[in-house]
Amino acid sequence: MQSDAIRLDGKAAIVTGGAGGIGAATARLMTARGARVAVADIAFDAAQAVADSLPGAIAIQLDLESEASTQVMVAQAVERFGRLDILHNNAAFLGPDVAMRDGDVEAMPTGIWDRTYAINVRGTMVACRAALPHLRASGGTIVNTVSNLALQGHMIQAAYSSSKAAIIQMTRSIAASHGIHGVRCNAVAPGMTMTPALREAFPPRLRETVEAETLRDRLGEAEDIAEAVAFLASPAARNITGHVLVSDGGCSSHVPGIAGFRAFFGEQA
Ligand SMILES: NC(=O)c1ccc[n+]([C@@H]2O[C@H](COP(=O)([O-])OP(=O)(O)OC[C@H]3O[C@@H](n4cnc5c(N)ncnc54)[C@H](O)[C@@H]3O)[C@@H](O)[C@H]2O)c1
């Protein structure tokens, strides 16, 4: 049974990083549920290609590191759609070259830390700030994308994971400040999600290590994360704010060592 409450008919949305794996899947799903979507990305040609494939969508050039560019993104979306109901902060400072240099704090170049925080944390804050007057007017909502790495310690990506933890706290602050004005703010925390970029770049041996920790039979896909985002953005989530919805196939929900237990009891069977 499909509830009408998950529909997004008449809503206008911005998806930052909308040219990427999860962002494009979310733009597609929001469009399928009835929204008009602004696909905003630093990779403009790719954003345009996504927008061209979706009825009612537009592409916007965005550099989240620039406050002016982020303000222009919101202004362009509002000018085109006449309103703004959903801000989905999905873009992040990513890529194999970045991830390789973002390790433990002792070895990390300070510039990697600074750019990670400038794009992920300050960029998200500026986007929220620019969107809030319009979201107040529409009774709209913000969905921030974080990561399950923000919830547990790891030996990799100290800058990325702590920047995502900062976004979780920002999510709660915005929810607490603006709920009374009718604006909800939530976060989605994906686990490893098999986007085209990650499928190409992630070392197979490490992928198998993560697969062994999932409680499903496979790792998540971009469409799985899009479902969580579209739900939080929809009227079906009207009573949910300040929440972090983890979508990681249960990777972060169990005690350490489950892969070994699974192997042991598998051997016993
Ligand atoms: N894929 C995963 O396994 C995974 C896991 C946890 C969290 N996430 C989060 O999901 C979100 C999407 O990740 P993805 O895997 O689809 O990545 P992706 O690299 O496919 O997409 C990210 C998009 O952000 C854009 N972007 C980067 N810097 C930008 C900037 N300064 N201004 C505007 N746009 C910029 C990129 O051009 C790209 O299109 C990110 O927030 C990421 O941290 C992903």
The ligand as a MOL file (V3000), in Angstrom:
LIG
                    3D

  0  0  0     0  0            999 V3000
M  V30 BEGIN CTAB
M  V30 COUNTS 44 48 0 0 0
M  V30 BEGIN ATOM
M  V30 1 N 28.6820 6.6760 -1.2930 0
M  V30 2 C 28.8720 6.3640 -0.0300 0
M  V30 3 O 29.3190 5.2410 0.3160 0
M  V30 4 C 28.5260 7.3500 1.0590 0
M  V30 5 C 28.5560 6.9040 2.3920 0
M  V30 6 C 28.2310 7.7890 3.4110 0
M  V30 7 C 27.8840 9.0960 3.1000 0
M  V30 8 N 27.8750 9.5050 1.8050 0 CHG=1
M  V30 9 C 27.5140 10.8930 1.5460 0
M  V30 10 O 26.5370 10.9550 0.5160 0
M  V30 11 C 26.6740 12.1890 -0.2030 0
M  V30 12 C 26.7670 11.8910 -1.6910 0
M  V30 13 O 27.8710 11.0440 -1.9030 0
M  V30 14 P 28.1060 10.2530 -3.2780 0
M  V30 15 O 28.6790 8.9460 -2.9170 0
M  V30 16 O 26.9010 10.3280 -4.1420 0 CHG=-1
M  V30 17 O 29.2950 11.1260 -3.8890 0
M  V30 18 P 29.5840 11.6720 -5.3710 0
M  V30 19 O 31.0160 12.0110 -5.4050 0
M  V30 20 O 29.0390 10.7310 -6.3930 0
M  V30 21 O 28.7060 13.0080 -5.3900 0
M  V30 22 C 29.1030 14.1710 -4.7050 0
M  V30 23 C 28.7460 15.3630 -5.5720 0
M  V30 24 O 29.0920 16.5580 -4.8740 0
M  V30 25 C 29.6340 17.4650 -5.8140 0
M  V30 26 N 30.4900 18.4450 -5.1470 0
M  V30 27 C 31.7100 18.2330 -4.5880 0
M  V30 28 N 32.2160 19.3880 -4.1430 0
M  V30 29 C 31.2950 20.3530 -4.4100 0
M  V30 30 C 31.2450 21.7590 -4.1900 0
M  V30 31 N 32.2820 22.4300 -3.6290 0
M  V30 32 N 30.1510 22.4350 -4.5930 0
M  V30 33 C 29.1280 21.7840 -5.1960 0
M  V30 34 N 29.1200 20.4630 -5.4400 0
M  V30 35 C 30.1930 19.7580 -5.0550 0
M  V30 36 C 30.4290 16.5930 -6.7720 0
M  V30 37 O 30.6810 17.2330 -8.0140 0
M  V30 38 C 29.5310 15.3630 -6.8950 0
M  V30 39 O 28.6410 15.4680 -8.0020 0
M  V30 40 C 27.9010 12.8790 0.3770 0
M  V30 41 O 27.4970 13.8160 1.3640 0
M  V30 42 C 28.6640 11.7450 1.0420 0
M  V30 43 O 29.4800 12.1910 2.0940 0
M  V30 44 C 28.1860 8.6690 0.7800 0
M  V30 END ATOM
M  V30 BEGIN BOND
M  V30 1 1 1 2
M  V30 2 2 2 3
M  V30 3 1 2 4
M  V30 4 1 4 5
M  V30 5 2 4 44
M  V30 6 2 5 6
M  V30 7 1 6 7
M  V30 8 2 7 8
M  V30 9 1 8 9
M  V30 10 1 8 44
M  V30 11 1 9 10
M  V30 12 1 9 42
M  V30 13 1 10 11
M  V30 14 1 11 12
M  V30 15 1 11 40
M  V30 16 1 12 13
M  V30 17 1 13 14
M  V30 18 2 14 15
M  V30 19 1 14 16
M  V30 20 1 14 17
M  V30 21 1 17 18
M  V30 22 2 18 19
M  V30 23 1 18 20
M  V30 24 1 18 21
M  V30 25 1 21 22
M  V30 26 1 22 23
M  V30 27 1 23 24
M  V30 28 1 23 38
M  V30 29 1 24 25
M  V30 30 1 25 26
M  V30 31 1 25 36
M  V30 32 1 26 27
M  V30 33 1 26 35
M  V30 34 2 27 28
M  V30 35 1 28 29
M  V30 36 1 29 30
M  V30 37 2 29 35
M  V30 38 1 30 31
M  V30 39 2 30 32
M  V30 40 1 32 33
M  V30 41 2 33 34
M  V30 42 1 34 35
M  V30 43 1 36 37
M  V30 44 1 36 38
M  V30 45 1 38 39
M  V30 46 1 40 41
M  V30 47 1 40 42
M  V30 48 1 42 43
M  V30 END BOND
M  V30 END CTAB
M  END
